[in-house]
């Protein structure tokens, strides 16, 4: 059974019997997604709600002005609070995200920073493909359009 299907079945199984308890209010969608992904990794279901006009502003502007309330099943509330309380807090100037040591320290244990991907390793090949399949046809198309718009008779220039 795939993880997504299991999660849907788990949600159907837990939702009717459990009461949802308030865990935390967060101000941004980024913070909401971060916390929900951390809790999902631990197997804790999450329900989000926006207060008042927050749901409308989320649809219209892409962000809720009132923030998002995070709810978890009542029987997992203590575990979820412990996970949230133990998250590291960083100041804005404390992390240089371009430094590999910092990236590796933020990754879960056992994972290394991903290396270059296929496209980066083969970037020169993709540049050649770009020239052959994109730039040359564009230049050829402009040349054809130019000569059909302004026909030139090369065989009798003085007639």
Secondary structure, DSSP 8 states (H G I E B T S, - for coil): --HHHHHHHHHHHHHTT--EEEEEEESSHHHHHHHHHHHHHTT---EEEE-TTHHHHHHHHSS-SS-EEEEEEGGGHHHHHHHHHTS----TTT--TTSHHHHHHHS-TT-------HHHHTHHHHHHHHIIIIIHHHHHHHHHHHHHHS---SS-TT-
